[in-house]
């Protein structure tokens, strides 16, 4: 028996190129996610908004989803994208989509509580480290804006921080699913 001579069979089958749509969607997901979490940190560190417990929980999908998206992108771009790498990248992107869908649900929950559609968590409110002295306590109270889970401290175009997080997280989830779908189809457009 002689070895197979076809280009797609034999001991070293030719791999398909990674779809450009999958790469673009993953890059956009990473850039958009980084911009969003950096904006949240900017409002906290520069703007003085202290995040509530639910606000901090809404950041977790970024801390989990973005590294997974970077890993998926690395698998897509790392050399020949064989079927194992492509499948692993697709599964990671599906996980990223689920993580950001959870983040969108958290944002919807908090935004709905802010609008009074349903009750928010009873144990939620912003907090800071205790001041060192009584004099510092008064200064801390003047300079710190505590963000409650059920009161929107800021709105733009009618959406609060939580509302914008719901929109952005849903968009990031859709980008992750679009990248996974493009990998599954395998078209290089």
Helices and strands as residue ranges (DSSP letters): H 20-45, E 49-50, H 53-77, H 83-115, H 134-143, E 145-146, H 161-185
